[in-house]
Amino acid sequence: MFRGVIRHVRREAAGPGPMRTHLEFDAGTGRHRVWGTAFLSHEGLTVNLVGGDVPHVGAVAVSIPRPSRAEARQRSASTSIFTLVGHKEDELVRPFAAELARALNRTTVVIAGVHIRRAGAADIVKVLENAGRAVETIIAKVRASSRGSGRGVRAKASRSRSRRPHNS
C-alpha cells in the first residue's frame, strides 16, 4: 500500500521567535493523487491540499483543539467550515483539519481543492483515502520535527499559561 511521502522539509529561523517548519507532501497516484504544503508555526498548522484534474480552492476549515466533552482525558476539536458555492470539499476539509488539530493539539487551518472530472463514488473514496494518508504523514513528520527541535507537542494547558492575553 502506498503511504504518503514528505518530499521536502525545510526549517527556517524566523528571527528571535521559534523555528518554523514547511513540509511538502503527496499521497496516491494518477488522478486520485493529492498533494500540498503544510506550514507549522509556533502554535498552529496551515495546510494547502490540492489534487485531481483541477487543483483549486474549494473549502476552508479552521479546527481548534479542545478537551472532549465525552471524555475529559481525550482531545477533540471544534471545526468551522467555509465552502465556496458549488464546491463539495467541506467533506474533505472537516475530518482532515479535525484530525490534525486533535493529534497535534494545534489550531489547524486547511484549504483544499480537489476536482476530478466526471468523478464517481469510487473516485471520491480513493481521494479521501489518499487524504487520510496525507494526514498520517503530516502528523508523523510534525511530531518528528517537534522532537528534533526540543519543543515537543505541548498540551493545551501548558500553552495557555505562556500566552499573553489577547487585546480586543
Steps between C-alpha positions, in 0.01 A plus 500: 500500500627846414570724798517877487842645433656818625700634211677780675538632852647844549564667833546873503603731776227760543694761690498486877191274511461125454612296202246467220455179302379466141401157364409391150298177479318279254300179514361278228555488128336614180179695515442398863828650619483776758789727589578824670689686766480527875644791694558446870516814711540537876147390593330437167504304180391620156449244224431550130366175348431469127467227245310339219465643153444861610669614825319800646356651819169335585469515879678622810486344847619643830529240775578586861607223740314465829430237766237248394155559646451124537838417657700783656832315456442471125559781252241613249466800271242759407501558126348777291469473123468752219410337168506689173172489309476192281780310674491191720842505666332560839481121535874485445622794711290432813650160595844599365522812720335339804738204502808721468377732778420205730822310435736798515309716750536802272252734340488377142387670179450285190436644154404235246399463139493163327301463179477186289299536181201263490592350841306198618459370854816285470702807399381692805584208731851480354562875545378480862731202563796691357410804709499272807850382408609861465365575850694205646816618327462860619440386859806274497728765350378781726552281808848403380584862421373618838708237683805600300465863600464413867160665503271197495126519448379667816174453681242778480529581872871574478444726198234706670733592788762644263256698288455871537141624523340592170424864438140547395 
